[in-house]
Amino acid sequence: MAMGYTLDDLLPSEEPLRKHSEEMEELIEIIRSRSGVRALLKVAKNATDEEVEQALAIIEALRKKTARR
């Protein structure tokens, strides 16, 4: 101990990396594996909340239309 500190006090702790939740892991995998989802996220990154809500409404309408067939 030098100057009142141990080596453990001075070195960063080796805490395990925080694990993502199961849902977050699933979303990360979807983003990695689906280029269309990646493209949507890139476009939405700078979109306003209103623009995102409009895009969601369009996608939901398309899904309903497809489900009725």
MIMI-553535 format. One record per residue (C-alpha): residue number from 1; residue in three letters; y, z, x. Coordinates in Angstrom, 1 decimal. Layout:
BEGIN
PT     i    aa        y        z        x
PT   NUM   ala        Y        Z        X
...
//
This chain:
BEGIN
PT     i    aa        y        z        x
PT     1   met      0.0      0.0      0.0
PT     2   ala      3.3     -1.1      1.5
PT     3   met      6.7     -0.1      0.1
PT     4   gly      4.9      1.4     -2.9
PT     5   tyr      3.2     -1.8     -4.1
PT     6   thr     -0.4     -2.9     -3.8
PT     7   leu     -1.6     -6.4     -3.3
PT     8   asp     -2.7     -6.5     -6.9
PT     9   asp      0.9     -5.7     -8.0
PT    10   leu      2.3     -8.6     -6.1
PT    11   leu     -0.3    -11.3     -6.9
PT    12   pro     -0.4    -13.0    -10.3
PT    13   ser     -3.2    -11.8    -12.5
PT    14   glu     -6.1    -14.1    -13.1
PT    15   glu     -6.1    -13.8    -16.9
PT    16   pro     -8.3    -16.3    -18.6
PT    17   leu     -6.5    -19.2    -20.1
PT    18   arg     -5.7    -18.8    -23.8
PT    19   lys     -8.3    -20.5    -25.9
PT    20   his     -7.1    -22.8    -28.7
PT    21   ser     -8.3    -22.1    -32.2
PT    22   glu    -11.2    -24.1    -33.5
PT    23   glu     -8.7    -26.1    -35.7
PT    24   met     -6.5    -26.8    -32.8
PT    25   glu     -9.5    -28.1    -30.7
PT    26   glu    -10.4    -30.4    -33.6
PT    27   leu     -6.9    -31.7    -33.9
PT    28   ile     -6.7    -32.3    -30.1
PT    29   glu    -10.0    -34.3    -30.3
PT    30   ile     -8.7    -36.4    -33.2
PT    31   ile     -5.5    -37.2    -31.2
PT    32   arg     -7.5    -38.1    -28.1
PT    33   ser    -10.0    -40.3    -30.0
PT    34   arg     -7.9    -42.1    -32.6
PT    35   ser     -5.2    -44.3    -31.3
PT    36   gly     -3.6    -44.7    -34.8
PT    37   val     -3.1    -41.0    -35.1
PT    38   arg     -1.6    -40.9    -31.6
PT    39   ala      0.8    -43.7    -32.6
PT    40   leu      1.8    -41.8    -35.8
PT    41   leu      2.5    -38.7    -33.8
PT    42   lys      4.6    -40.6    -31.3
PT    43   val      6.7    -42.2    -34.1
PT    44   ala      7.0    -38.9    -36.0
PT    45   lys      8.1    -37.0    -32.9
PT    46   asn     11.7    -38.1    -33.4
PT    47   ala     11.6    -38.5    -37.2
PT    48   thr     13.5    -36.3    -39.6
PT    49   asp     11.7    -33.9    -41.9
PT    50   glu     12.6    -36.3    -44.8
PT    51   glu     11.1    -39.3    -42.9
PT    52   val      7.9    -37.4    -42.2
PT    53   glu      7.6    -36.3    -45.8
PT    54   gln      8.1    -40.0    -46.9
PT    55   ala      5.4    -41.1    -44.5
PT    56   leu      3.0    -38.4    -45.8
PT    57   ala      3.6    -39.5    -49.3
PT    58   ile      2.8    -43.1    -48.4
PT    59   ile     -0.4    -42.2    -46.7
PT    60   glu     -1.5    -40.0    -49.6
PT    61   ala     -0.8    -42.8    -52.0
PT    62   leu     -2.8    -45.2    -49.9
PT    63   arg     -5.7    -42.7    -49.8
PT    64   lys     -5.6    -42.3    -53.6
PT    65   lys     -5.6    -46.0    -54.1
PT    66   thr     -8.6    -46.4    -51.8
PT    67   ala    -10.5    -43.5    -53.5
PT    68   arg    -10.2    -45.2    -56.9
PT    69   arg    -12.0    -48.3    -55.7
//
